[in-house]
Amino acid sequence: MNCIITTAVKPGSALEEAANTIAGQLPAPFVARGSQSLEQIKVKYQAEVIIAVTRKGLVAHTPGGDFFFHPSMAELRIKNLINGKDDHMVNAMGLQEGMSVLDCTLGLGTDAIVASYVTGVPGQVTGLEAAKIVALITGNGLRNYQTNSIDAALRRISVVNADYQHYLAGLPAGSFDVVYFDPMFRRPIASSSNIKPLRLLADNRELTTAALQQAVRVAGKRVVIKETRHSSIFAGLGIQTIVGGKYSSICYGIIETGRTKCSD
Ligand SMILES: C[S@@+](CC[C@H](N)C(=O)[O-])C[C@H]1O[C@@H](n2cnc3c(N)ncnc32)[C@H](O)[C@@H]1O
């Protein structure tokens, strides 16, 4: 994917410096914005994606729309938890303060933020993201985005740009309490304005039995997979315990691994 890094117009030296650093990290060419429109940059450099470093954060301009970090439903879900309501993901994970979670499919980090809020300061949430641009933008957002009340939960999440297939294989048995997957492949392309640019940037591969076996080895307590209710993936992967809201189209497959973490 041909990607260019630039800034907002009239960036100032701090934004230009940040853009140059990101260009070096990705790596991708940096283009000084000057008075050029994004469209002009796109045509001149034949770029599919332009990442603009702005005062509000990073924005990836893609053919499918703009992709930028925002906590999405995380704030509302956390508010509901505070008000004593259930969260199906939290229940499926059996999540409690102090637990460790490996979110193998970080995406925008919404589920990881909720997990980080529940596991709290003594807990640990690590988010893996295979797509470089998604890992960059979500990682940057989790470090810098200002929310109304859940900044601490964002800041505690460790982001790793890695493919779970390789990452899981390198982890000791039982090294996380919960290993979580929310893969892309079930989502229809035009389902929502947020998903369309994500789908273009994301790793769209399916969850395989081999990766699931590694997850079962790594999870001290549970492996949880988010899916659509009538998906055939649960049967395909041999998962029998499926939970979720009665009227929700989303549900969670659970594999109890029955071990405890190495550190327990
Ligand atoms: C549906 S999104 C996850 C959304 C996330 N649960 C949230 O709350 O925002 C799936 C993400 O997993 C990533 N992904 C897919 N396969 C992966 C792999 N093998 N390793 C790491 N990340 C992967 C995709 O790039 C995509 O960003």
The ligand as a MOL file (V3000), in Angstrom:
LIG
                    3D

  0  0  0     0  0            999 V3000
M  V30 BEGIN CTAB
M  V30 COUNTS 27 29 0 0 0
M  V30 BEGIN ATOM
M  V30 1 C -12.7440 -6.2150 14.0390 0
M  V30 2 S -11.2160 -5.4360 14.3860 0 CHG=1
M  V30 3 C -11.1300 -5.4870 16.1260 0
M  V30 4 C -11.9460 -4.4320 16.7680 0
M  V30 5 C -11.6340 -4.3050 18.2410 0
M  V30 6 N -12.0980 -5.4570 18.9940 0
M  V30 7 C -12.2060 -3.0340 18.8340 0
M  V30 8 O -12.8860 -3.1110 19.8700 0
M  V30 9 O -11.9360 -1.9640 18.2670 0 CHG=-1
M  V30 10 C -10.0310 -6.6720 13.9770 0
M  V30 11 C -8.5750 -6.1560 14.0050 0
M  V30 12 O -7.7060 -7.2770 14.1210 0
M  V30 13 C -6.5880 -7.0870 13.2980 0
M  V30 14 N -6.0290 -8.4080 12.9560 0
M  V30 15 C -6.5470 -9.3290 12.0950 0
M  V30 16 N -5.7590 -10.3980 12.0180 0
M  V30 17 C -4.7090 -10.1750 12.8670 0
M  V30 18 C -3.5450 -10.9290 13.2210 0
M  V30 19 N -3.2840 -12.1120 12.6670 0
M  V30 20 N -2.7200 -10.4090 14.1580 0
M  V30 21 C -2.9760 -9.2070 14.7340 0
M  V30 22 N -4.0310 -8.4200 14.3840 0
M  V30 23 C -4.8910 -8.9040 13.4740 0
M  V30 24 C -7.1410 -6.3540 12.0960 0
M  V30 25 O -6.1100 -5.6850 11.3800 0
M  V30 26 C -8.1550 -5.4230 12.7330 0
M  V30 27 O -7.6080 -4.1790 13.0450 0
M  V30 END ATOM
M  V30 BEGIN BOND
M  V30 1 1 1 2
M  V30 2 1 2 3
M  V30 3 1 2 10
M  V30 4 1 3 4
M  V30 5 1 4 5
M  V30 6 1 5 6
M  V30 7 1 5 7
M  V30 8 2 7 8
M  V30 9 1 7 9
M  V30 10 1 10 11
M  V30 11 1 11 12
M  V30 12 1 11 26
M  V30 13 1 12 13
M  V30 14 1 13 14
M  V30 15 1 13 24
M  V30 16 1 14 15
M  V30 17 1 14 23
M  V30 18 2 15 16
M  V30 19 1 16 17
M  V30 20 1 17 18
M  V30 21 2 17 23
M  V30 22 1 18 19
M  V30 23 2 18 20
M  V30 24 1 20 21
M  V30 25 2 21 22
M  V30 26 1 22 23
M  V30 27 1 24 25
M  V30 28 1 24 26
M  V30 29 1 26 27
M  V30 END BOND
M  V30 END CTAB
M  END
